[in-house]
């Protein structure tokens, strides 16, 4: 496979970091984007120690101007973008009547608008190159609904719909766009919600019994599927919602 420049958002930890590691192992140059600049820097340094070409960029995906500067820096440092994986996201657990306008706006700005901004900026390079792969990380909660998460569910539902629209817009340029909506994945973000007492089910480990395969998902599970969709073998898959969920029926 031709080696590409891959931009991964939310790459300081969890799914984003696992995706960055998997794509680096495939030989791609990796731009790790995250609001946690120190975490992204450590991830890039660890990849570099293994011989990968990797650079870290601290950026808020909800800030269009900052993203434009970051993508320009990626082009200068690594080259035109051929792969984009949008894993940056935030969550919150709030009773419906307690969701503030500020919190609603912030979740949509990061999860949905951030995905759009990154896709639009990356697509410029992909169209010019006549090749591209975009994988968005959505959520199974957007397919089933979830308690105390109306703002999060709405944002991730938008990501699924946006993915399908992008796939139609970009297909003629040989750019594929797909989304993976994980169920419960054992990530630092999930454990943080558990530790704070916000997680509505108590412990995320309690949900393992609901999964037919009998365990929680891991960031590597999502990264493996993402890497396939970003490969040459994924050339005829676009506009799809790829469930990586241990057999959970949505």
N, C-alpha and C positions, 0 to 999 in steps of 0.2 A: 504494500500500500504506500502511496505517496505520503511523505511526512508533511503534516500541516501545522499551522499555528492554531492552538485551541484556547479559547477564552472560557474560563469556568468561573461563574460567580458564586458567592457563598463558599469559597474554596478554603477558608481557614480551618474548617472542621467538618465533621459529619459527612453527609452525602457528597458535598462539593469537593472536599479533600480527597475522598475515596475515588471520585471521578477523575480528578487531576492526576492522582497516582496511576490509575489504570491507563489513561490516555498517554501519560509520560512513558509508561512501560511499552506502549505500542510505538514509541519513537517520536511522538509529536512534541513540539515546543509548547510550553504551557504558560499562560498568563493567569495567575491566581488573583482574582478580585474579591475583596471583602471589606466591609466596614471595620473589621478587626484587622488593622494593618499588621500588628505584631504577629498574629496567628498566621496570616497569609505569608509573611516574610519567613517564618519558621518552616512552613510547608514548602516554600520555594527552595529554601536552603537544604532541606532534607532531600528534595528531588535532585538538586544539583550535586549533592554528595554521591548520588547513584548514577551520575553521568548525564542527567537530563538537562535540557535547556529550559529554564524556568525563571520567571520574574514575578514579583509580587506588586500589587497596586492597591493602595487603600482608597476606597471610594464607596459612597452611598449610591446604590443603584436608583434611588428615587431622585437624584440630582442630575438632571439632563446635562447641564453644562459640565459638571465634573466627569460624567461618563464620556462626553465627547472628547475631553482632554485626555482621558485615560485610554480610549481606543486609539487616539492619535499617537500616544506614547507606545502602545503595544505595536503599532505598525512600524514605528521607528526602531524599537528595541528588537522585535522578533520577526516582523513581516506582516503581510496581509492576513486577515483572519479567515480561516477555512472551516473551523468548528466552533460552535457556541453551545454551552450547556448552562442553563439558567437555574441555579440551585439556591440563589440568595432568597431568603424569605424570613418572615417573622410570624409568630402566632400569638394569640391571646385568648384567654378563657374568661368570658364575661356574660352575665345574664343579659338577655336581649334588651331590657329596659334600662340597662346601665351602660350600654355602649355609647361612648361620647362621640361627637362629631370628629374630634381630634384623633381618637383612636381609629375610627372608621377610615378616615382619610389616610392615616399613616399606613395601615395594613394594605389598602388598595394601592397606595403610592409605591410601596416596596414590592409587593407580590405581583401585582398586575402591571402597573405602569413601568416598573423597573424591568420586567420581562420584555415589554414592548420596546422600550428605549434600546435595550441591548440588542434585540433582534433587528431592529431597524438599522442600527449602526453597523452591526456585523454583516448584514445583508448587502451593504454597499460593496464590500470586498468580495463577497461570494458571487454576486452578480458579475462583477468585473472578471472574476476568475472562471466563471462557468461551472462552478462546483461548490457545494456547501452542505453542511449538516448542522441542524439546530435541534436540540433536545431540551424541552422545558420540563421542569419538575413541578408537577401540580399536586394533587392530593385526592385520595379516594373519598375524602369527606365531601368533595364537590360533587360526587356521584350519589352518595347516600344521605348527605346531610350529617350534622353533628351537633350535639347539645352545647350551648354556651359558646358557639363559634360562628355566629351568623356573618360577621365581618370577614373572618378567615375563609369560610366556605365560599362566600361571594367572590372573594379575590381569586381563589383557586379555580372556581368555576369559570371565571373570566379567562384564566390562563388556558384552560382546555379549549374554550371557544376560539380564543386568539390563535392557538396552535393550528386549529383546522383552517382558519382564514389565511394564515401565513402559508400553509402548505399549498393552498390553491394559488396564491399570489406568486409563489416562488418556484412552482413546479417546472415552468418552462425554462428556467435557468439551471435545471438539474440540481436544485437545492431541496433536500428533504427536511421536513419539520414534523417532529413527533413529540408526544408527551408521555411521561411516566407518572402515574398517580399512586405513590406508595400508600400502604395502609400504615400500620404502626411500625416505625423503624427505630431501633435503639441508637439514638443520636444524643450528643451533648445538649441540644435544645430540648429534647423530650425529657431528659434526666433533670434538666434545670427546672422545668415546669413541675415535675414530680417532687423535687426537693422543696419547692416553694409552696407546695400544697395546692397549686392551681389545677393540677391535672384531675379531671372530674372522676376518673376511675381509681384514684388512689395511687396505685403503682402500675407502671406500664407493663410490668411482668405479668400482671393479672390478665392481660389481654392475650397472652400467648396461647391460652387454652381455647381461644376463639379461632385460632388459625389452624386450618386443616393439617398443615405440615408440622404443627406443634411447637413453633418457636417464633420469636420476633424476627422481623427483617433486620438486616445489617446494611450499613452503607455500602459494603462490597457487593451485596446482592443487586442494589440499584446501579452501582457503577458498572457491573458486568453487562447488564442489559443496555446501558447507555453506550458503552464502548462498541457493542455490536451495531447499534443504530448509527453510530458515527463512522463505521467502517465501510469499505467498498461493498461488503456483503449486504449492507442495508440499503442498497441503492434503489430498490423497488418498494420500499416501505415509506409512506408519507401520509400525513394527516391522521395518524392512528393514535389511539389511546392504549398504551401497552401496560397492562396490569402486571406488576411485579409484587405479589402480595401473599405468597404462600398458599394460594387457593381460596382466599376469601372471595365470596360471591357478593358483588355489589348490586 
